[in-house]
């Protein structure tokens, strides 16, 4: 319901789902991008298809049970679209141009970034993640994205929103082992990220695992 509500007020991007079986993904992505341009001519400033996962249709959409899809997004603003694509396709989420993702050093810079860019980027990122079955970049990628968002909300002194995002990240981390196979290395990272979230919510300072990964 929250996703549907967000989409109803979101006009900066549009989406297209293309049925996907076991075709050559590169060819299917090109086909999906062309189809999007034909169907949504008002959102062609930047178009890209998520290359790192297969999606299901949102709830209430008519579909065959188990049918999988590629997700294509198109944007009215070219720079927003390019930024979302760069952020969504990196192996480890790092916001372009920032030394520390979603953490501008000054409060005024953080507020300006959020109002002009951040809200629209995160709306698109949340939508991409909401229907993705499995992220090929790794089981912790979505949670790391949420840590970046929480970091920015902290700079904006929006503690309640930050806590909500961290709680969601913890919930997703907790369910990962039940949804897919997790390697020993990934399991260690899951536990470390959970500890990060608990420390942040408790107000404890210190070096975080997700920021260490980002630096590497």
C-alpha positions as CSV (number, residue, x, y, z in Angstrom):
1,X,0.0,0.0,0.0
2,X,2.9,2.4,0.8
3,X,4.5,1.6,-2.5
4,X,1.3,2.3,-4.4
5,X,0.7,5.5,-2.5
6,X,4.3,6.7,-3.3
7,X,3.9,5.8,-7.0
8,X,0.6,7.7,-7.3
9,X,2.4,10.9,-6.4
10,X,5.6,10.3,-8.2
11,X,5.8,12.0,-11.6
12,X,9.5,12.1,-12.2
13,X,9.8,8.6,-13.6
14,X,7.7,5.9,-15.2
15,X,8.1,2.1,-15.3
16,X,7.7,-0.8,-17.8
17,X,7.7,-4.5,-17.0
18,X,8.9,-6.9,-19.8
19,X,8.2,-10.6,-19.4
20,X,11.5,-12.5,-19.1
21,X,12.1,-16.2,-19.4
22,X,15.7,-17.4,-20.2
23,X,16.5,-15.3,-23.2
24,X,19.7,-13.5,-23.8
25,X,19.4,-10.7,-21.2
26,X,21.5,-8.1,-23.1
27,X,19.2,-8.4,-26.2
28,X,16.1,-8.4,-24.0
29,X,17.3,-5.2,-22.3
30,X,17.7,-3.4,-25.6
31,X,14.3,-4.6,-26.6
32,X,12.8,-3.3,-23.3
33,X,14.4,0.1,-23.7
34,X,13.0,0.5,-27.2
35,X,9.5,-0.6,-26.1
36,X,9.6,1.9,-23.2
37,X,10.5,4.8,-25.5
38,X,7.5,4.0,-27.7
39,X,5.0,3.6,-24.8
40,X,6.2,6.5,-22.6
41,X,7.4,9.3,-24.8
42,X,7.2,11.8,-21.9
43,X,9.9,9.9,-19.9
44,X,12.7,9.5,-22.4
45,X,15.4,11.9,-21.1
46,X,17.1,8.9,-19.6
47,X,16.0,5.2,-19.9
48,X,17.6,2.1,-18.4
49,X,16.7,-1.5,-17.5
50,X,17.8,-2.9,-14.2
51,X,20.5,-5.4,-15.2
52,X,21.1,-6.9,-11.7
53,X,17.9,-8.6,-10.9
54,X,14.6,-10.1,-12.1
55,X,11.3,-8.6,-10.9
56,X,7.7,-9.5,-10.1
57,X,4.8,-7.2,-10.9
58,X,3.6,-5.0,-8.1
59,X,0.7,-6.2,-6.0
60,X,-2.7,-5.9,-7.7
61,X,-1.2,-6.0,-11.2
62,X,-2.6,-8.8,-13.4
63,X,0.0,-11.4,-14.1
64,X,0.6,-15.2,-14.4
65,X,1.7,-16.8,-11.2
66,X,5.5,-17.0,-11.1
67,X,6.0,-14.9,-14.2
68,X,9.3,-12.9,-14.0
69,X,10.0,-9.5,-15.6
70,X,12.7,-7.1,-16.4
71,X,12.1,-3.6,-15.0
72,X,12.7,-0.5,-17.2
73,X,12.6,3.0,-15.8
74,X,12.4,6.3,-17.8
75,X,12.9,9.8,-16.4
76,X,11.8,13.3,-17.2
77,X,15.1,14.7,-15.8
78,X,18.3,13.3,-17.5
79,X,20.6,13.9,-14.5
80,X,18.3,12.2,-12.1
81,X,18.0,9.3,-14.4
82,X,21.7,9.0,-14.9
83,X,22.3,9.2,-11.1
84,X,19.7,6.5,-10.4
85,X,21.3,4.2,-13.0
86,X,24.8,4.7,-11.7
87,X,23.6,4.1,-8.1
88,X,21.5,1.1,-9.0
89,X,24.1,-0.7,-11.1
90,X,27.2,-0.3,-8.9
91,X,28.5,-3.4,-7.2
92,X,28.5,-1.5,-3.9
93,X,26.1,1.5,-3.6
94,X,28.1,4.7,-3.5
95,X,26.4,8.0,-4.3
96,X,28.3,9.7,-7.2
97,X,30.4,12.7,-6.3
98,X,30.2,12.2,-2.6
99,X,33.1,11.1,-0.5
100,X,30.7,9.5,1.9
101,X,27.4,8.4,0.3
102,X,24.4,10.5,1.1
103,X,26.4,12.4,3.8
104,X,27.2,16.0,2.7
105,X,29.3,17.7,5.4
106,X,27.1,20.7,6.0
107,X,23.5,20.7,7.1
108,X,22.5,23.3,4.4
109,X,24.2,21.2,1.7
110,X,22.4,18.1,3.0
111,X,19.0,19.8,3.0
112,X,19.5,21.2,-0.5
113,X,20.7,17.8,-1.8
114,X,17.7,16.1,-0.3
115,X,15.1,18.6,-1.6
116,X,16.6,18.9,-5.1
117,X,17.9,15.4,-5.8
118,X,17.9,12.9,-2.9
119,X,14.1,12.5,-2.6
120,X,13.6,11.7,-6.2
121,X,16.6,9.3,-6.3
122,X,15.4,7.4,-3.3
123,X,11.9,7.2,-4.6
124,X,13.2,5.4,-7.8
125,X,15.6,3.2,-5.8
126,X,12.8,2.2,-3.4
127,X,10.6,1.3,-6.4
128,X,13.4,-0.8,-8.0
129,X,13.9,-2.7,-4.8
130,X,10.3,-3.2,-4.0
131,X,9.6,-5.8,-6.8
132,X,13.1,-7.4,-7.1
133,X,13.2,-11.1,-6.4
134,X,16.9,-11.4,-5.9
135,X,19.7,-8.8,-6.3
136,X,22.6,-10.3,-8.3
137,X,25.0,-7.9,-6.7
138,X,24.6,-9.6,-3.3
139,X,22.1,-10.2,-0.5
140,X,23.3,-7.1,1.5
141,X,23.1,-4.5,-1.3
142,X,19.6,-3.3,-0.5
143,X,20.4,-2.8,3.2
144,X,23.6,-0.8,2.4
145,X,21.5,1.5,0.2
146,X,19.2,2.0,3.2
147,X,22.2,2.8,5.5
148,X,23.2,5.5,3.0
149,X,19.7,7.0,3.2
150,X,19.6,6.8,7.0
151,X,23.0,8.6,7.1
152,X,21.5,11.5,5.1
153,X,18.4,11.6,7.3
154,X,20.7,11.8,10.3
155,X,22.5,14.9,8.8
156,X,19.0,16.4,8.2
157,X,18.2,15.7,11.9
158,X,15.2,13.6,11.0
159,X,15.7,11.0,13.7
160,X,12.3,9.4,13.5
161,X,12.6,8.8,9.7
162,X,16.2,7.6,10.2
163,X,15.0,5.0,12.8
164,X,12.2,3.8,10.4
165,X,14.7,3.3,7.6
166,X,17.1,1.4,9.9
167,X,14.3,-0.8,11.2
168,X,13.4,-1.7,7.7
169,X,17.0,-2.5,6.8
170,X,17.2,-4.8,9.9
171,X,14.0,-6.5,8.9
172,X,15.3,-7.2,5.4
173,X,18.6,-8.4,6.7
174,X,16.9,-10.8,9.0
175,X,14.8,-12.3,6.2
176,X,17.6,-12.7,3.7
177,X,18.7,-16.2,4.9
178,X,15.1,-17.5,4.5
179,X,14.8,-16.2,0.9
180,X,18.1,-17.3,-0.7
181,X,21.3,-19.2,0.0
182,X,23.8,-17.1,1.9
183,X,27.6,-17.8,1.9
184,X,29.6,-17.8,5.0
185,X,31.2,-14.5,4.0
186,X,27.8,-12.9,3.3
187,X,26.4,-14.3,6.6
188,X,29.2,-12.6,8.5
189,X,28.4,-9.3,6.7
190,X,24.7,-9.7,7.5
191,X,25.5,-10.0,11.2
192,X,27.9,-7.0,11.1
193,X,25.3,-4.8,9.3
194,X,22.7,-5.8,11.9
195,X,25.1,-4.8,14.6
196,X,25.7,-1.4,12.8
197,X,22.0,-0.7,12.8
198,X,21.6,-1.5,16.5
199,X,24.6,0.7,17.4
200,X,23.2,3.6,15.4
201,X,19.8,3.3,16.9
202,X,21.4,3.2,20.4
203,X,23.3,6.4,19.6
204,X,26.7,4.7,19.8
205,X,29.5,6.2,17.7
206,X,32.3,4.3,15.9
207,X,33.5,3.0,12.5
208,X,30.8,1.2,10.6
209,X,31.2,-1.9,8.4
210,X,29.3,-0.5,5.5
211,X,31.5,2.7,5.5
212,X,34.6,0.5,5.5
213,X,33.3,-1.5,2.5
214,X,32.6,1.8,0.8
215,X,36.2,3.1,1.3
216,X,37.7,-0.1,-0.1
